[in-house]
Amino acid sequence: MKNNSIIKLLLSVVAILCLSSFTNEKSIKNGYRDNDEILIRHRPSTPPTFPHSPSVVSISAYYDSDNTCIYASLSNAGVSVDVDICNLITGETDSYAVPGSGPSAFPISGNSGIWTITFTLSSGDVYEGSFVI
């Protein structure tokens, strides 16, 4: 019986060591992993009509905790894009106007909270995402 307890304990320790080897202090900061993509969704201003074709606008964004920056890549988003970034907990808000294509970097404070990012295209279409630090 005593051997079974020791074996279970050793197996638990090995399992914990294996799981902890997949992450490290540098890859996870403030509960959010570096370079994790932020899911950006289209927020239609009017109800969709059917049949409805998918949008060709491509926006991808991710938060880099080492540089406390949001990096975004936009394509086919129009002439210009207004970007609003808000921490819902602290009330911090940053606003930017960027070209409708290419990469952009948006520095933020990096304070803990629930952050939202909103992309408003020159056409009036709105895309938004959120992440937690």
CNS distance restraints for C-alpha pairs under 8 A (distance, minus, plus):
assign (resid   1 and name CA) (resid   5 and name CA) 6.65 0.50 0.50
assign (resid   2 and name CA) (resid   6 and name CA) 6.48 0.50 0.50
assign (resid   3 and name CA) (resid   7 and name CA) 6.11 0.50 0.50
assign (resid   4 and name CA) (resid   8 and name CA) 6.11 0.50 0.50
assign (resid   5 and name CA) (resid   9 and name CA) 6.12 0.50 0.50
assign (resid   6 and name CA) (resid  10 and name CA) 6.14 0.50 0.50
assign (resid   7 and name CA) (resid  11 and name CA) 6.10 0.50 0.50
assign (resid   8 and name CA) (resid  12 and name CA) 6.14 0.50 0.50
assign (resid   9 and name CA) (resid  13 and name CA) 6.26 0.50 0.50
assign (resid  10 and name CA) (resid  14 and name CA) 6.16 0.50 0.50
assign (resid  11 and name CA) (resid  15 and name CA) 6.09 0.50 0.50
assign (resid  12 and name CA) (resid  16 and name CA) 6.20 0.50 0.50
assign (resid  13 and name CA) (resid  17 and name CA) 6.16 0.50 0.50
assign (resid  14 and name CA) (resid  18 and name CA) 6.11 0.50 0.50
assign (resid  15 and name CA) (resid  19 and name CA) 6.20 0.50 0.50
assign (resid  16 and name CA) (resid  20 and name CA) 6.04 0.50 0.50
assign (resid  17 and name CA) (resid  21 and name CA) 6.16 0.50 0.50
assign (resid  18 and name CA) (resid  22 and name CA) 7.19 0.50 0.50
assign (resid  19 and name CA) (resid  23 and name CA) 7.67 0.50 0.50
assign (resid  20 and name CA) (resid  24 and name CA) 7.30 0.50 0.50
assign (resid  23 and name CA) (resid  27 and name CA) 6.37 0.50 0.50
assign (resid  23 and name CA) (resid  28 and name CA) 7.14 0.50 0.50
assign (resid  24 and name CA) (resid  28 and name CA) 6.55 0.50 0.50
assign (resid  25 and name CA) (resid  29 and name CA) 6.80 0.50 0.50
assign (resid  27 and name CA) (resid  33 and name CA) 5.55 0.50 0.50
assign (resid  27 and name CA) (resid  34 and name CA) 5.71 0.50 0.50
assign (resid  28 and name CA) (resid  32 and name CA) 5.65 0.50 0.50
assign (resid  28 and name CA) (resid  33 and name CA) 4.39 0.50 0.50
assign (resid  28 and name CA) (resid  34 and name CA) 6.42 0.50 0.50
assign (resid  29 and name CA) (resid  33 and name CA) 6.22 0.50 0.50
assign (resid  29 and name CA) (resid  34 and name CA) 7.37 0.50 0.50
assign (resid  29 and name CA) (resid  65 and name CA) 6.79 0.50 0.50
assign (resid  30 and name CA) (resid 112 and name CA) 7.39 0.50 0.50
assign (resid  30 and name CA) (resid 133 and name CA) 5.60 0.50 0.50
assign (resid  31 and name CA) (resid 132 and name CA) 7.77 0.50 0.50
assign (resid  31 and name CA) (resid 133 and name CA) 6.22 0.50 0.50
assign (resid  32 and name CA) (resid  36 and name CA) 7.63 0.50 0.50
assign (resid  32 and name CA) (resid  65 and name CA) 7.88 0.50 0.50
assign (resid  32 and name CA) (resid 132 and name CA) 6.86 0.50 0.50
assign (resid  32 and name CA) (resid 133 and name CA) 5.77 0.50 0.50
assign (resid  33 and name CA) (resid  65 and name CA) 7.71 0.50 0.50
assign (resid  34 and name CA) (resid  63 and name CA) 6.62 0.50 0.50
assign (resid  34 and name CA) (resid  64 and name CA) 5.11 0.50 0.50
assign (resid  34 and name CA) (resid  65 and name CA) 5.65 0.50 0.50
assign (resid  34 and name CA) (resid  66 and name CA) 7.38 0.50 0.50
assign (resid  35 and name CA) (resid  62 and name CA) 5.53 0.50 0.50
assign (resid  35 and name CA) (resid  63 and name CA) 5.57 0.50 0.50
assign (resid  35 and name CA) (resid  64 and name CA) 5.16 0.50 0.50
assign (resid  35 and name CA) (resid  65 and name CA) 7.78 0.50 0.50
assign (resid  36 and name CA) (resid  62 and name CA) 5.50 0.50 0.50
assign (resid  36 and name CA) (resid  63 and name CA) 6.32 0.50 0.50
assign (resid  36 and name CA) (resid  64 and name CA) 7.75 0.50 0.50
assign (resid  37 and name CA) (resid  60 and name CA) 7.29 0.50 0.50
assign (resid  37 and name CA) (resid  61 and name CA) 5.75 0.50 0.50
assign (resid  37 and name CA) (resid  62 and name CA) 4.19 0.50 0.50
assign (resid  37 and name CA) (resid  63 and name CA) 6.95 0.50 0.50
assign (resid  38 and name CA) (resid  60 and name CA) 7.23 0.50 0.50
assign (resid  38 and name CA) (resid  61 and name CA) 5.37 0.50 0.50
assign (resid  38 and name CA) (resid  62 and name CA) 5.04 0.50 0.50
assign (resid  38 and name CA) (resid  63 and name CA) 7.18 0.50 0.50
assign (resid  38 and name CA) (resid 129 and name CA) 6.34 0.50 0.50
assign (resid  38 and name CA) (resid 130 and name CA) 6.70 0.50 0.50
assign (resid  38 and name CA) (resid 131 and name CA) 6.53 0.50 0.50
assign (resid  39 and name CA) (resid  60 and name CA) 7.54 0.50 0.50
assign (resid  39 and name CA) (resid  61 and name CA) 7.48 0.50 0.50
assign (resid  39 and name CA) (resid 129 and name CA) 5.56 0.50 0.50
assign (resid  39 and name CA) (resid 130 and name CA) 7.24 0.50 0.50
assign (resid  40 and name CA) (resid  59 and name CA) 6.94 0.50 0.50
assign (resid  40 and name CA) (resid  60 and name CA) 6.76 0.50 0.50
assign (resid  40 and name CA) (resid  61 and name CA) 7.45 0.50 0.50
assign (resid  40 and name CA) (resid 127 and name CA) 6.22 0.50 0.50
assign (resid  40 and name CA) (resid 128 and name CA) 5.20 0.50 0.50
assign (resid  40 and name CA) (resid 129 and name CA) 4.48 0.50 0.50
assign (resid  40 and name CA) (resid 130 and name CA) 7.83 0.50 0.50
assign (resid  41 and name CA) (resid 127 and name CA) 5.34 0.50 0.50
assign (resid  41 and name CA) (resid 128 and name CA) 5.38 0.50 0.50
assign (resid  41 and name CA) (resid 129 and name CA) 6.22 0.50 0.50
assign (resid  42 and name CA) (resid 125 and name CA) 7.66 0.50 0.50
assign (resid  42 and name CA) (resid 126 and name CA) 6.04 0.50 0.50
assign (resid  42 and name CA) (resid 127 and name CA) 4.29 0.50 0.50
assign (resid  42 and name CA) (resid 128 and name CA) 6.48 0.50 0.50
assign (resid  43 and name CA) (resid 125 and name CA) 7.32 0.50 0.50
assign (resid  43 and name CA) (resid 126 and name CA) 5.39 0.50 0.50
assign (resid  43 and name CA) (resid 127 and name CA) 5.54 0.50 0.50
assign (resid  43 and name CA) (resid 128 and name CA) 6.96 0.50 0.50
assign (resid  44 and name CA) (resid  48 and name CA) 7.37 0.50 0.50
assign (resid  44 and name CA) (resid 125 and name CA) 6.71 0.50 0.50
assign (resid  44 and name CA) (resid 126 and name CA) 6.84 0.50 0.50
assign (resid  45 and name CA) (resid 125 and name CA) 6.85 0.50 0.50
assign (resid  45 and name CA) (resid 126 and name CA) 7.56 0.50 0.50
assign (resid  48 and name CA) (resid  52 and name CA) 6.79 0.50 0.50
assign (resid  56 and name CA) (resid  76 and name CA) 7.06 0.50 0.50
assign (resid  57 and name CA) (resid  74 and name CA) 7.72 0.50 0.50
assign (resid  57 and name CA) (resid  75 and name CA) 6.11 0.50 0.50
assign (resid  57 and name CA) (resid  76 and name CA) 5.16 0.50 0.50
assign (resid  57 and name CA) (resid  77 and name CA) 5.49 0.50 0.50
assign (resid  58 and name CA) (resid  73 and name CA) 7.91 0.50 0.50
assign (resid  58 and name CA) (resid  74 and name CA) 5.79 0.50 0.50
assign (resid  58 and name CA) (resid  75 and name CA) 5.23 0.50 0.50
assign (resid  58 and name CA) (resid  76 and name CA) 6.71 0.50 0.50
assign (resid  58 and name CA) (resid  77 and name CA) 7.21 0.50 0.50
assign (resid  59 and name CA) (resid  72 and name CA) 6.96 0.50 0.50
assign (resid  59 and name CA) (resid  73 and name CA) 5.72 0.50 0.50
assign (resid  59 and name CA) (resid  74 and name CA) 4.62 0.50 0.50
assign (resid  59 and name CA) (resid  75 and name CA) 6.59 0.50 0.50
assign (resid  59 and name CA) (resid  77 and name CA) 7.97 0.50 0.50
assign (resid  60 and name CA) (resid  72 and name CA) 5.53 0.50 0.50
assign (resid  60 and name CA) (resid  73 and name CA) 5.33 0.50 0.50
assign (resid  60 and name CA) (resid  74 and name CA) 6.70 0.50 0.50
assign (resid  61 and name CA) (resid  70 and name CA) 6.67 0.50 0.50
assign (resid  61 and name CA) (resid  71 and name CA) 5.48 0.50 0.50
assign (resid  61 and name CA) (resid  72 and name CA) 4.12 0.50 0.50
assign (resid  61 and name CA) (resid  73 and name CA) 6.39 0.50 0.50
assign (resid  62 and name CA) (resid  70 and name CA) 5.61 0.50 0.50
assign (resid  62 and name CA) (resid  71 and name CA) 5.50 0.50 0.50
assign (resid  62 and name CA) (resid  72 and name CA) 6.60 0.50 0.50
assign (resid  63 and name CA) (resid  68 and name CA) 7.24 0.50 0.50
assign (resid  63 and name CA) (resid  69 and name CA) 5.92 0.50 0.50
assign (resid  63 and name CA) (resid  70 and name CA) 4.46 0.50 0.50
assign (resid  63 and name CA) (resid  71 and name CA) 6.42 0.50 0.50
assign (resid  64 and name CA) (resid  68 and name CA) 5.69 0.50 0.50
assign (resid  64 and name CA) (resid  69 and name CA) 5.39 0.50 0.50
assign (resid  64 and name CA) (resid  70 and name CA) 6.15 0.50 0.50
assign (resid  64 and name CA) (resid  71 and name CA) 7.43 0.50 0.50
assign (resid  65 and name CA) (resid  69 and name CA) 6.79 0.50 0.50
assign (resid  65 and name CA) (resid 110 and name CA) 7.16 0.50 0.50
assign (resid  67 and name CA) (resid 107 and name CA) 7.81 0.50 0.50
assign (resid  68 and name CA) (resid 107 and name CA) 6.09 0.50 0.50
assign (resid  68 and name CA) (resid 108 and name CA) 5.74 0.50 0.50
assign (resid  68 and name CA) (resid 109 and name CA) 6.44 0.50 0.50
assign (resid  68 and name CA) (resid 110 and name CA) 5.17 0.50 0.50
assign (resid  69 and name CA) (resid 105 and name CA) 6.45 0.50 0.50
assign (resid  69 and name CA) (resid 106 and name CA) 5.43 0.50 0.50
assign (resid  69 and name CA) (resid 107 and name CA) 4.26 0.50 0.50
assign (resid  69 and name CA) (resid 108 and name CA) 5.63 0.50 0.50
assign (resid  69 and name CA) (resid 110 and name CA) 7.79 0.50 0.50
assign (resid  70 and name CA) (resid 105 and name CA) 5.77 0.50 0.50
assign (resid  70 and name CA) (resid 106 and name CA) 5.04 0.50 0.50
assign (resid  70 and name CA) (resid 107 and name CA) 6.33 0.50 0.50
assign (resid  70 and name CA) (resid 108 and name CA) 7.37 0.50 0.50
assign (resid  71 and name CA) (resid 103 and name CA) 7.21 0.50 0.50
assign (resid  71 and name CA) (resid 104 and name CA) 5.84 0.50 0.50
assign (resid  71 and name CA) (resid 105 and name CA) 4.55 0.50 0.50
assign (resid  71 and name CA) (resid 106 and name CA) 6.31 0.50 0.50
assign (resid  72 and name CA) (resid 103 and name CA) 5.65 0.50 0.50
assign (resid  72 and name CA) (resid 104 and name CA) 5.26 0.50 0.50
assign (resid  72 and name CA) (resid 105 and name CA) 6.35 0.50 0.50
assign (resid  73 and name CA) (resid 101 and name CA) 7.20 0.50 0.50
assign (resid  73 and name CA) (resid 102 and name CA) 5.52 0.50 0.50
assign (resid  73 and name CA) (resid 103 and name CA) 4.26 0.50 0.50
assign (resid  73 and name CA) (resid 104 and name CA) 6.27 0.50 0.50
assign (resid  74 and name CA) (resid 100 and name CA) 6.23 0.50 0.50
assign (resid  74 and name CA) (resid 101 and name CA) 4.68 0.50 0.50
assign (resid  74 and name CA) (resid 102 and name CA) 5.31 0.50 0.50
assign (resid  74 and name CA) (resid 103 and name CA) 6.35 0.50 0.50
assign (resid  75 and name CA) (resid 100 and name CA) 6.51 0.50 0.50
assign (resid  75 and name CA) (resid 101 and name CA) 4.45 0.50 0.50
assign (resid  75 and name CA) (resid 102 and name CA) 6.30 0.50 0.50
assign (resid  76 and name CA) (resid 100 and name CA) 6.55 0.50 0.50
assign (resid  76 and name CA) (resid 101 and name CA) 6.16 0.50 0.50
assign (resid  77 and name CA) (resid  81 and name CA) 7.12 0.50 0.50
assign (resid  77 and name CA) (resid 100 and name CA) 4.63 0.50 0.50
assign (resid  77 and name CA) (resid 101 and name CA) 6.26 0.50 0.50
assign (resid  77 and name CA) (resid 121 and name CA) 6.16 0.50 0.50
assign (resid  77 and name CA) (resid 122 and name CA) 7.83 0.50 0.50
assign (resid  78 and name CA) (resid  99 and name CA) 7.88 0.50 0.50
assign (resid  78 and name CA) (resid 100 and name CA) 4.87 0.50 0.50
assign (resid  78 and name CA) (resid 101 and name CA) 7.48 0.50 0.50
assign (resid  78 and name CA) (resid 121 and name CA) 6.42 0.50 0.50
assign (resid  78 and name CA) (resid 122 and name CA) 5.98 0.50 0.50
assign (resid  78 and name CA) (resid 123 and name CA) 7.02 0.50 0.50
assign (resid  79 and name CA) (resid  99 and name CA) 6.13 0.50 0.50
assign (resid  79 and name CA) (resid 100 and name CA) 5.07 0.50 0.50
assign (resid  79 and name CA) (resid 121 and name CA) 7.99 0.50 0.50
assign (resid  79 and name CA) (resid 122 and name CA) 6.30 0.50 0.50
assign (resid  80 and name CA) (resid  97 and name CA) 6.85 0.50 0.50
assign (resid  80 and name CA) (resid  98 and name CA) 5.71 0.50 0.50
assign (resid  80 and name CA) (resid  99 and name CA) 4.46 0.50 0.50
assign (resid  80 and name CA) (resid 100 and name CA) 4.50 0.50 0.50
assign (resid  80 and name CA) (resid 121 and name CA) 6.41 0.50 0.50
assign (resid  80 and name CA) (resid 122 and name CA) 5.65 0.50 0.50
assign (resid  81 and name CA) (resid  97 and name CA) 5.71 0.50 0.50
assign (resid  81 and name CA) (resid  98 and name CA) 5.34 0.50 0.50
assign (resid  81 and name CA) (resid  99 and name CA) 6.04 0.50 0.50
assign (resid  81 and name CA) (resid 100 and name CA) 5.46 0.50 0.50
assign (resid  81 and name CA) (resid 119 and name CA) 6.31 0.50 0.50
assign (resid  81 and name CA) (resid 120 and name CA) 5.59 0.50 0.50
assign (resid  81 and name CA) (resid 121 and name CA) 4.65 0.50 0.50
assign (resid  81 and name CA) (resid 122 and name CA) 6.05 0.50 0.50
assign (resid  82 and name CA) (resid  95 and name CA) 7.22 0.50 0.50
assign (resid  82 and name CA) (resid  96 and name CA) 5.79 0.50 0.50
assign (resid  82 and name CA) (resid  97 and name CA) 4.52 0.50 0.50
assign (resid  82 and name CA) (resid  98 and name CA) 6.49 0.50 0.50
assign (resid  82 and name CA) (resid 118 and name CA) 7.97 0.50 0.50
assign (resid  82 and name CA) (resid 119 and name CA) 5.77 0.50 0.50
assign (resid  82 and name CA) (resid 120 and name CA) 5.09 0.50 0.50
assign (resid  82 and name CA) (resid 121 and name CA) 6.54 0.50 0.50
assign (resid  82 and name CA) (resid 122 and name CA) 7.94 0.50 0.50
assign (resid  83 and name CA) (resid  95 and name CA) 5.60 0.50 0.50
assign (resid  83 and name CA) (resid  96 and name CA) 5.01 0.50 0.50
assign (resid  83 and name CA) (resid  97 and name CA) 6.13 0.50 0.50
assign (resid  83 and name CA) (resid  98 and name CA) 7.57 0.50 0.50
assign (resid  83 and name CA) (resid 117 and name CA) 6.97 0.50 0.50
assign (resid  83 and name CA) (resid 118 and name CA) 5.59 0.50 0.50
assign (resid  83 and name CA) (resid 119 and name CA) 4.70 0.50 0.50
assign (resid  83 and name CA) (resid 120 and name CA) 6.43 0.50 0.50
assign (resid  84 and name CA) (resid  93 and name CA) 7.02 0.50 0.50
assign (resid  84 and name CA) (resid  94 and name CA) 5.80 0.50 0.50
assign (resid  84 and name CA) (resid  95 and name CA) 4.49 0.50 0.50
assign (resid  84 and name CA) (resid  96 and name CA) 6.49 0.50 0.50
assign (resid  84 and name CA) (resid 116 and name CA) 7.99 0.50 0.50
assign (resid  84 and name CA) (resid 117 and name CA) 5.70 0.50 0.50
assign (resid  84 and name CA) (resid 118 and name CA) 5.16 0.50 0.50
assign (resid  84 and name CA) (resid 119 and name CA) 6.73 0.50 0.50
assign (resid  85 and name CA) (resid  93 and name CA) 5.61 0.50 0.50
assign (resid  85 and name CA) (resid  94 and name CA) 5.15 0.50 0.50
assign (resid  85 and name CA) (resid  95 and name CA) 6.35 0.50 0.50
assign (resid  85 and name CA) (resid 115 and name CA) 6.96 0.50 0.50
assign (resid  85 and name CA) (resid 116 and name CA) 5.64 0.50 0.50
assign (resid  85 and name CA) (resid 117 and name CA) 4.45 0.50 0.50
assign (resid  85 and name CA) (resid 118 and name CA) 6.47 0.50 0.50
assign (resid  86 and name CA) (resid  91 and name CA) 6.60 0.50 0.50
assign (resid  86 and name CA) (resid  92 and name CA) 5.61 0.50 0.50
assign (resid  86 and name CA) (resid  93 and name CA) 4.38 0.50 0.50
assign (resid  86 and name CA) (resid  94 and name CA) 6.48 0.50 0.50
assign (resid  86 and name CA) (resid 115 and name CA) 5.48 0.50 0.50
assign (resid  86 and name CA) (resid 116 and name CA) 5.27 0.50 0.50
assign (resid  86 and name CA) (resid 117 and name CA) 6.57 0.50 0.50
assign (resid  87 and name CA) (resid  91 and name CA) 5.32 0.50 0.50
assign (resid  87 and name CA) (resid  92 and name CA) 5.21 0.50 0.50
assign (resid  87 and name CA) (resid  93 and name CA) 6.56 0.50 0.50
assign (resid  87 and name CA) (resid 113 and name CA) 5.99 0.50 0.50
assign (resid  87 and name CA) (resid 114 and name CA) 5.60 0.50 0.50
assign (resid  87 and name CA) (resid 115 and name CA) 4.35 0.50 0.50
assign (resid  87 and name CA) (resid 116 and name CA) 6.53 0.50 0.50
assign (resid  88 and name CA) (resid  92 and name CA) 7.50 0.50 0.50
assign (resid  88 and name CA) (resid 113 and name CA) 6.71 0.50 0.50
assign (resid  88 and name CA) (resid 114 and name CA) 5.48 0.50 0.50
assign (resid  88 and name CA) (resid 115 and name CA) 6.00 0.50 0.50
assign (resid  88 and name CA) (resid 116 and name CA) 7.39 0.50 0.50
assign (resid  89 and name CA) (resid 113 and name CA) 5.34 0.50 0.50
assign (resid  89 and name CA) (resid 114 and name CA) 6.23 0.50 0.50
assign (resid  90 and name CA) (resid 113 and name CA) 7.12 0.50 0.50
assign (resid  94 and name CA) (resid 108 and name CA) 7.49 0.50 0.50
assign (resid  96 and name CA) (resid 106 and name CA) 7.80 0.50 0.50
assign (resid  98 and name CA) (resid 104 and name CA) 7.41 0.50 0.50
assign (resid 100 and name CA) (resid 121 and name CA) 7.59 0.50 0.50
assign (resid 110 and name CA) (resid 133 and name CA) 7.25 0.50 0.50
assign (resid 111 and name CA) (resid 133 and name CA) 7.06 0.50 0.50
assign (resid 112 and name CA) (resid 132 and name CA) 7.37 0.50 0.50
assign (resid 112 and name CA) (resid 133 and name CA) 4.81 0.50 0.50
assign (resid 113 and name CA) (resid 132 and name CA) 5.81 0.50 0.50
assign (resid 113 and name CA) (resid 133 and name CA) 5.45 0.50 0.50
assign (resid 114 and name CA) (resid 130 and name CA) 7.14 0.50 0.50
assign (resid 114 and name CA) (resid 131 and name CA) 6.03 0.50 0.50
assign (resid 114 and name CA) (resid 132 and name CA) 4.60 0.50 0.50
assign (resid 114 and name CA) (resid 133 and name CA) 6.61 0.50 0.50
assign (resid 115 and name CA) (resid 130 and name CA) 5.49 0.50 0.50
assign (resid 115 and name CA) (resid 131 and name CA) 5.34 0.50 0.50
assign (resid 115 and name CA) (resid 132 and name CA) 5.95 0.50 0.50
assign (resid 115 and name CA) (resid 133 and name CA) 7.57 0.50 0.50
assign (resid 116 and name CA) (resid 128 and name CA) 7.19 0.50 0.50
assign (resid 116 and name CA) (resid 129 and name CA) 5.76 0.50 0.50
assign (resid 116 and name CA) (resid 130 and name CA) 4.23 0.50 0.50
assign (resid 116 and name CA) (resid 131 and name CA) 6.55 0.50 0.50
assign (resid 117 and name CA) (resid 128 and name CA) 5.59 0.50 0.50
assign (resid 117 and name CA) (resid 129 and name CA) 5.35 0.50 0.50
assign (resid 117 and name CA) (resid 130 and name CA) 6.07 0.50 0.50
assign (resid 118 and name CA) (resid 126 and name CA) 6.90 0.50 0.50
assign (resid 118 and name CA) (resid 127 and name CA) 5.77 0.50 0.50
assign (resid 118 and name CA) (resid 128 and name CA) 4.32 0.50 0.50
assign (resid 118 and name CA) (resid 129 and name CA) 6.61 0.50 0.50
assign (resid 119 and name CA) (resid 126 and name CA) 5.67 0.50 0.50
assign (resid 119 and name CA) (resid 127 and name CA) 5.03 0.50 0.50
assign (resid 119 and name CA) (resid 128 and name CA) 6.07 0.50 0.50
assign (resid 120 and name CA) (resid 124 and name CA) 6.15 0.50 0.50
assign (resid 120 and name CA) (resid 125 and name CA) 5.89 0.50 0.50
assign (resid 120 and name CA) (resid 126 and name CA) 4.57 0.50 0.50
assign (resid 120 and name CA) (resid 127 and name CA) 6.51 0.50 0.50
assign (resid 121 and name CA) (resid 125 and name CA) 5.35 0.50 0.50
assign (resid 121 and name CA) (resid 126 and name CA) 6.33 0.50 0.50
